[in-house]
Amino acid sequence: MSVHTFSSRDFTRDVSSAKRAADYGPVFITDRGRPAYALLTIADYYRLTGQGEPSLLAVMDGIAGGDGIEFEAQRLNITTRAAELE
């Protein structure tokens, strides 16, 4: 794993390079020569925090404003029949 460093100016000019570098390890973004931020892949973040990748249900539960909304799907009356093969 390698560590890359980008000045905030270089980061602003070329975000794509910083994202590519993050595939190989953390990227430090400096402000006035001192590390101010770290860029990680989401997989590295989850590994560091001890979390697994969230499920779709967990993501949906995290959306603000969804409390108190009730939803009842209509029941579909679907009938099936055997296929007629000749």
C-alpha positions in Angstrom: 0.0 0.0 0.0 1.4 3.3 -1.0 0.5 6.8 0.4 0.1 9.7 -2.0 0.0 13.4 -1.2 -1.7 16.1 -3.2 -1.7 19.8 -2.4 -5.3 21.2 -2.2 -4.5 23.1 -5.4 -3.4 19.9 -7.2 -6.3 18.0 -5.9 -8.7 20.7 -7.2 -7.1 20.7 -10.6 -7.0 16.9 -11.0 -9.5 15.0 -8.8 -9.4 12.0 -11.2 -5.7 11.5 -10.4 -6.3 11.6 -6.7 -9.1 9.0 -7.1 -6.9 6.7 -9.1 -4.1 7.1 -6.5 -6.7 6.1 -3.8 -7.0 2.7 -5.4 -3.5 2.0 -4.2 -3.7 3.5 -0.8 -4.7 6.6 1.2 -4.3 10.0 -0.4 -3.4 12.9 1.9 -4.6 16.3 0.8 -2.5 19.1 2.2 -3.5 22.6 3.1 -0.5 25.0 3.4 1.8 22.0 3.4 0.1 20.2 6.3 -2.1 17.1 5.9 -5.7 18.3 6.2 -7.8 15.5 4.6 -7.5 11.9 3.7 -9.1 10.3 0.6 -9.9 6.5 0.8 -11.9 4.1 -1.3 -15.2 3.2 0.3 -14.0 -0.4 0.7 -11.0 0.9 2.8 -13.3 3.1 4.8 -15.6 0.2 5.7 -12.6 -1.9 6.6 -11.2 0.8 8.9 -14.5 1.4 10.6 -15.2 -2.3 11.0 -18.4 -2.0 8.9 -19.6 -4.1 6.1 -21.0 -2.6 3.0 -24.5 -1.5 3.9 -27.5 -3.3 2.4 -30.0 -1.5 0.2 -32.5 -1.7 3.1 -30.0 0.0 5.5 -29.4 2.8 2.9 -33.1 3.3 2.4 -33.7 3.4 6.2 -31.0 6.2 6.4 -32.9 8.5 4.0 -34.2 11.5 6.0 -37.9 12.3 5.9 -39.2 8.7 5.4 -40.6 8.3 8.9 -44.3 7.9 9.2 -44.9 7.0 5.5 -47.1 4.0 5.2 -47.1 2.0 2.0 -49.4 -0.9 1.1 -48.8 -2.4 -2.3 -51.9 -3.6 -4.2 -52.2 -7.3 -4.4 -52.0 -8.5 -7.9 -54.3 -11.3 -9.0 -52.3 -13.2 -11.6 -53.5 -16.4 -12.9 -51.2 -18.8 -14.7 -51.9 -21.6 -17.1 -49.9 -24.4 -18.5 -47.9 -23.7 -21.7 -49.3 -25.3 -24.9 -46.4 -27.0 -26.6 -46.9 -28.5 -30.1 
